[in-house]
Amino acid sequence: MGLAALNRLGYNAYNVPFSQLIGKDGNFNPDAQLLYQDNWKKLLFRPALRRKQP
């Protein structure tokens, strides 16, 4: 996936611009971090308060 394809996505999920996300050597920038929590199992199975609807 090239830089042009990333720009077409329209949403950058990382804390660095698309132009700095992938280096010239093809590796991801080690300073790039996701801006959202990516542990879906934890989100799906977290305890929640249930209320009865009248």
C-alpha positions as CSV (number, residue, x, y, z in Angstrom):
1,M,0.0,0.0,0.0
2,G,1.6,3.3,-1.1
3,L,1.3,6.7,0.4
4,A,-1.3,7.7,-2.2
5,A,-3.5,4.9,-1.1
6,L,-3.2,6.0,2.5
7,N,-4.1,9.6,1.6
8,R,-7.3,8.4,-0.2
9,L,-8.5,6.7,3.1
10,G,-9.3,10.2,4.4
11,Y,-8.8,9.2,8.1
12,N,-5.5,9.0,9.8
13,A,-5.6,6.7,12.8
14,Y,-2.1,7.6,13.9
15,N,-0.5,10.5,15.7
16,V,1.8,11.3,12.8
17,P,0.9,12.6,9.3
18,F,0.6,10.0,6.5
19,S,3.8,11.4,4.9
20,Q,5.8,10.4,8.1
21,L,4.0,7.1,8.7
22,I,6.1,5.0,6.4
23,G,9.8,5.7,6.0
24,K,11.8,5.6,2.7
25,D,13.0,2.1,3.8
26,G,9.4,0.8,3.8
27,N,9.2,0.4,7.6
28,F,6.6,2.0,9.8
29,N,7.6,5.0,11.9
30,P,8.4,3.6,15.4
31,D,7.0,6.9,16.9
32,A,3.6,6.3,15.3
33,Q,0.9,5.4,17.8
34,L,-2.7,4.6,17.2
35,L,-5.1,7.3,18.4
36,Y,-7.8,4.8,19.6
37,Q,-7.9,1.7,21.7
38,D,-7.4,-1.4,19.5
39,N,-8.2,-4.1,22.1
40,W,-11.6,-5.1,20.8
41,K,-12.0,-8.1,23.1
42,K,-11.6,-5.8,26.1
43,L,-14.2,-3.4,24.7
44,L,-16.7,-6.2,23.9
45,F,-16.5,-8.0,27.2
46,R,-16.2,-5.0,29.7
47,P,-18.8,-5.0,32.5
48,A,-21.8,-2.8,31.8
49,L,-24.8,-1.6,33.8
50,R,-28.1,-2.9,32.6
51,R,-31.4,-1.2,33.4
52,K,-34.9,-2.4,32.9
53,Q,-37.1,-0.4,30.6
54,P,-40.5,0.4,32.1
